């Protein structure tokens, strides 16, 4: 039996972990920590496990799932690794490069896995698109263009969300998903990244950016990634997330909101490949742990995408100066 504790319930993505537990008979939730009593009551009530005010009070476990306030996550991750637990984390893993260095050192010393729940990997259109690239249907991948719009839902956001020291930045938060996919699609291990960020709609929140964009060089692939908090409130979607892959032999258009994948190549007009079932955000990691194998998103993948996202945010904070990774 895998003993799991939940550290932090500050973001609704905590449901990724809680909703997975009924599917994992080998995983037992043994405790929850949350310093905010209101957040603890919202997510921990009815779970039938002890609730603690601090992650330091949690019992010894095999896995700690980290879903707390962004700026506080690094301390929780490092402490979990020092206690010998694997870490399953919501994104962003942390909010500064210094914190990422601490996590990297702790993971190496503990020989434990840090896995970020990059849920876009599990969408059926993503799985099918990656197979197209792996099979060479699109030829050599050259360009990736993605958009990640989100509704702000201002009235429901906590104050910490608009505090730069506690939230981090928009590129570290939203762009990291598509950065991870660019790395998975390209297989690149080095490149450059530049970022820009702005605040168009919230002048009363000077430390907050409601929009941003990334220019990422990943080996031979060039990617443009935009993200913002300005998606119209009346939309049926929280955000109309899309990505276009352009290769030497064809193009694929991923529409995550609508669940479609359209492909066109030099020898075939538009068609849509068969799609499988979705992989739930916490499913692959917990299943891999139960089976004694390495998860698809392991420590290397989690740290690499996080580092590039934080370098993009650093670039945005320093006038768009490109950073090498």
N, C-alpha and C positions, 0 to 999 in steps of 0.2 A: 504494500500500500504506500502510495506517495502522499506525504503530508504537505499540505499547501496552506500558506497564510497570505492574507491580502493586506498590503500596506498602502493605505490611502484610498479614499473614495471621492476625490475632488472632481473627477471628470466622468461623464456618462460612459466612457469607454470601459469603466469597471464592469459593465454588463458583459463585455467580451469574455471575461473570466467567469463570472457567475453563471451565465447562460451555458457555458461549456461543461460545467460540473456534472449535470445529469447524463452527459454523453461519455463521461470518463469514470467507469466503475472502480478503477484503480487509484483514483485521486480523492483524497479526503480534505475538506476545508476544516481547519482546526482553530482559526482565529482571524480577527480583523482588527486593524489599527486605523484610527482616524482622529486627528487632533480637534477637528471641528465637530461638535456634538450634533449639529443639524445635518451635516453630511453623513455622519455615522448612522443617524436615525433613518435617513432616507434610503440607504443601501444595505445596512447591516441588520435592520430589524427583521425578525422572522427567520434568520439563518440558523439559529440554534447553536451559535458558537460564541465564545467570549469576545467582547469588544474592548479594545485597549485604547488609551489616549495617545500612546507613543509606540512606534515600531520597535523601540528597544524593549518593550514589555512582551513582545510576541514570543511564543515558545519556539524551541528549536524545530525546524522543519526542513524538508527537502527542497521546497520551492517557495520563494517569496514573490508574489505578483505585485508590481509597483504601479500604482495608478493615482498617486497623490498629486498635490500641487506641483507644477512643473519645476520651479526653482528649488524645491526641497528634495527632488527625486535622487539626485546624485548621492547625498548623504545616506539615503535609505539603501540604494543599490550597493554602495561600498560596504555598509554595515552588514548587509545580507551576505555578501561574498566573504567577508571576514568571518562570518558565522558558519561558513561552509555550505550555504544554500545556493542553488541555481536561481537565476533571476528571469522572470517573465515580465516584460515592461511594456506599458503603453508608450506611445511616442508623445513628445520627445523624451528620449532617454535622459537627457540633461540639457542645460541651457548655456553652458560655457565650455570653451575648449579646455580650460584648466580642470573643470570637473570631469570632462571626458578622459583626460590623462589619468586622473585618480581612479576612475572606473577601470581603465585599461590595465593599470598596474595591479589593482585588486583582483581582477579576473585572472591575470596571469599567475599571481601568487596562489590563488585559491584553487586553480584548475577546475573552475566551474563555468557553466554556460550562461551567457547573457543573451537573451533573445527578445528583440523588439517585435511587437505585434504589427507588422506591416500588412494590414488586412487586404490591401489591393492585390497582393500576390495570390490570394485565394479566390478571387473573382473568376468565374468561368471564362470570361473574355480574355483575362490576363493569361490564364493557363493555356488557352488555345493560341493566343498570339505568340507566346514564348515558344510553343511547339513549331509554329510557322517559321520563326527565326532559326530555331535549331535544325529544322529540316531543310533550310536553305530556300524555302519557297519565295522569300522576298529578296534573295541574293545577299550581298554584303550590306549590312545595316549601315546607313550613313547619317540619318537624321531622326531625331525624336522631338516631337512638339507636344506638350501637354498643358492642360489648364485645370486648375483646382479651385473653382469658386465655392465659397461657403456662405450660408446665411449667418449674419452676426447674432441675431436674436438678443439684441442688446439688453433688454430688460431682465433676461434670465441669467446673464453672465455675472459671476462673482467679481468683487473688486480686484482680487489678485490677478485676474485675467488681463487687466489693463495696466498693470504695474510691470514695467520692463524687467526689473530685477527678479520678479516672481514668475513672470510668463516667459521671458526670453524674447524671441523675435519670431515674426511670421515665417521666415524662411526655415528656421530651425524646427518650427512646429508643422507647417503645412507642406512645404516643398520636399521634406525628407522622404515622403512616400514615393514620389516619382523619381527622386534621386536613387533610391534603392532599386527601383525597376530598371533604370538606365544601367546601373551596374550589373544587374542580373542579365539583362539583354545583351550587353556589350562584352561582358567578361573583363572589362578594363580594370587595371590595377594602378593606374597613374593618369594624371591629367591636370587640368586647370579649372577653376570655377570663379565666376564673378557674380555679384548680386546687386540689386537695387531694391529699395523699399520706400514707401511713402504713406502719408496719412491724408486722405482726401475728404473724409466724411466725419471725422471726430476731432475737431479742433480743441475740444475741452479735455482730450486725452493725449497730451503732447508726447508721451513716451510710447505710444502704441502705433503700430503700422497696420493699416487696413488693406494694403496691397503690396505685392513684391514680385520680383522675377529673377530667374537664375539663368545664366549662360554657362553650361557645363560641357567641358571637353573631356570625353572618356575614351581614351585610346583614339581610334579612328572615327568615333561617333561624336557628333555635336548635338546637344540637347538644349532646348529652350523650355523652361518650366515657369509658368505663372501661377500665382495663388492670390486669393483675396477674400475679404470678408464683406463683399458688397453685392452678393447674389440677391436678387429681388425676393422680398419676403413673400410675395404672392405665388411664387413658383411651387409646383408640386414636389420638386426635389430640394433636398437640403443644399445640394450643389450639383451642377451638371458637369461631372468629371469626364474628361475625354483625353485621348492620346492618339497621335498619328505616328506611325512608323514608316519611314521611307528607306527602301533599299534599292540596290541596283537592278532588281528584277521585279519589284512591285511595292505596293503600299497597303498598309492595314490601318483601319480606323477603329479604335476602341471607344465605345460609348458605355462607360460604367453605369451611368444613371439609368439608361434604357436597356442595358444588358445585351448590346449588339456588337458584333464584330464583322466589318465589311472589308473584303480583300479584293484587290485587283492586281493582275500581273500582266506582263507583256503578251502572254499567250492565253489569257482568260479574263473575261469581263467580270464585273462585280459578283462575288459569291460570299456566302457566309458559312464557315465551317461549323461542324457539330460542336455543341458545348456540353461539358459535363456538369456535375453538381458543384456548388460552391464549397470551398474549404473554410470552415469557421475560423475566426482570427486566432483563437487560442488552441485550436484543434491539433495542428501539426506538431507544435512543441510538446504538448502534454502526451500525445500519442507516441511520439518519438522517445520521450523519457520513459514511458511505461514499457516500451519495446527494447530499451537499452541501445538506441541508435542516436546518431547525430541529427538534430533537427535541420530542416532546410535553411532557416534563418538562425544561424549560430552566432557566436561572439564576433567572429571576423566580419560577417555581413552587417551585424547591428552597429558595430563601432565604425565601420567604413562609411556607411550612409550617414550616420550621425555626424562624423567629422566633416564630411563634405558640406552638409547642410549648415553646420556652424561656421565653416569657412566662408560659405556664401553670405551668411549673416554678417560676419566680420567684414567682408568686402563691401556690403551695403552700408555698414557703419563708417567706412573709411573712404567714401566717395567712389565706390565701384572698383577699387583696385583689385586686379585678378590675384587669386591665391593658387598656389601649387599644392597638389595632394598626391 
